[in-house]
Amino acid sequence: MIKAIFHRDQDGRIVSFTIKGHADSGPYGYDIVCAAVSATSIGTINGIDALAGFQPQVAMDNDNGGYLSVKMTDDQLTDHQIEVAQILLENLLLTLQDIQKQYGQFVSVITN
């Protein structure tokens, strides 16, 4: 099962998320749940870089897959950068929650 855990700060902003595990909803290379989670999460990271203009801290297991951890940096970000990043992160959360609704036996989304 894929577990996605989102952490918010005291102001309600998403400050980090971790996605770990494998969906195992199909054979390797044909797992649509894994593909959806991977595409949306990597797309969010790329969007933060391209649209918000900064790179969050990213850790992943390139060899085995099944692990992605992303933290917003404590750099001196502008209000605009924070706003853009939050829109993208909230969209990721909504997308993963929608995937969970359809494929709950393969995906669990938690917000702290």
C-alpha positions as CSV (number, residue, x, y, z in Angstrom):
1,M,0.0,0.0,0.0
2,I,1.1,3.6,-0.7
3,K,0.9,5.8,2.3
4,A,1.0,9.6,1.8
5,I,1.5,11.7,4.9
6,F,1.2,15.5,4.8
7,H,2.4,17.8,7.6
8,R,1.0,21.3,8.3
9,D,2.5,24.1,10.3
10,Q,0.6,26.1,13.0
11,D,-0.7,28.3,10.2
12,G,-2.2,25.4,8.3
13,R,0.4,25.4,5.5
14,I,1.7,22.2,4.2
15,V,5.4,22.1,5.1
16,S,6.3,18.5,4.1
17,F,5.0,15.3,2.7
18,T,6.2,11.7,2.5
19,I,5.0,9.1,0.2
20,K,6.1,5.5,0.7
21,G,5.2,2.0,-0.2
22,H,4.0,0.3,-3.4
23,A,0.5,0.0,-4.6
24,D,0.9,-3.4,-6.2
25,S,-2.3,-2.9,-8.1
26,G,-0.9,-4.3,-11.2
27,P,2.3,-5.8,-12.7
28,Y,5.4,-3.7,-12.8
29,G,5.1,-1.1,-15.5
30,Y,1.3,-1.5,-15.7
31,D,0.4,-0.3,-12.2
32,I,-1.9,2.7,-12.8
33,V,-2.2,3.6,-9.2
34,C,1.6,3.8,-8.8
35,A,1.8,5.8,-12.0
36,A,-0.8,8.3,-10.9
37,V,0.8,8.9,-7.5
38,S,4.3,9.1,-9.0
39,A,3.2,11.5,-11.8
40,T,1.3,13.9,-9.5
41,S,4.0,14.0,-6.8
42,I,6.9,14.5,-9.2
43,G,4.8,17.0,-11.2
44,T,4.2,19.0,-8.0
45,I,7.9,19.1,-7.2
46,N,8.7,20.3,-10.7
47,G,5.9,22.8,-10.5
48,I,7.3,24.3,-7.3
49,D,10.7,24.6,-9.0
50,A,9.3,26.1,-12.2
51,L,6.5,28.3,-10.9
52,A,7.4,29.2,-7.4
53,G,11.1,29.5,-8.2
54,F,12.7,27.4,-5.6
55,Q,13.6,23.8,-5.0
56,P,12.2,22.1,-1.9
57,Q,14.4,19.5,-0.1
58,V,13.8,16.2,-1.8
59,A,14.8,12.7,-0.7
60,M,13.9,9.6,-2.7
61,D,15.0,6.0,-3.2
62,N,16.0,5.9,-6.8
63,D,17.1,2.3,-6.6
64,N,14.0,0.6,-5.1
65,G,11.4,3.3,-5.6
66,G,8.6,3.5,-3.1
67,Y,9.9,6.5,-1.1
68,L,9.7,10.2,-1.6
69,S,10.1,12.8,1.1
70,V,9.7,16.6,0.4
71,K,10.2,19.5,2.8
72,M,9.7,23.1,2.1
73,T,12.9,24.9,2.6
74,D,13.3,27.6,5.3
75,D,15.0,29.9,2.8
76,Q,13.9,33.4,2.7
77,L,10.9,32.9,0.4
78,T,8.6,35.7,-0.8
79,D,4.9,35.6,0.0
80,H,4.3,34.9,-3.7
81,Q,6.6,31.9,-3.6
82,I,4.9,30.5,-0.6
83,E,1.4,31.1,-2.1
84,V,2.3,29.3,-5.3
85,A,3.9,26.4,-3.5
86,Q,0.9,26.1,-1.3
87,I,-1.5,26.0,-4.2
88,L,0.5,23.2,-5.8
89,L,0.8,21.3,-2.5
90,E,-2.9,21.6,-1.8
91,N,-3.7,20.4,-5.3
92,L,-1.4,17.4,-4.8
93,L,-3.3,16.6,-1.5
94,L,-6.6,16.8,-3.2
95,T,-5.5,14.7,-6.1
96,L,-4.1,11.9,-3.8
97,Q,-7.4,12.0,-1.8
98,D,-9.3,11.5,-5.0
99,I,-7.1,8.6,-5.9
100,Q,-7.7,7.2,-2.4
101,K,-11.5,7.4,-3.0
102,Q,-11.2,5.3,-6.1
103,Y,-8.4,3.0,-5.0
104,G,-8.5,3.0,-1.2
105,Q,-7.2,-0.5,-1.0
106,F,-4.0,0.7,-2.5
107,V,-3.6,4.3,-1.2
108,S,-3.9,5.9,2.2
109,V,-3.6,9.7,2.7
110,I,-3.1,11.2,6.1
111,T,-2.8,14.9,7.1
112,N,-1.2,15.9,10.4
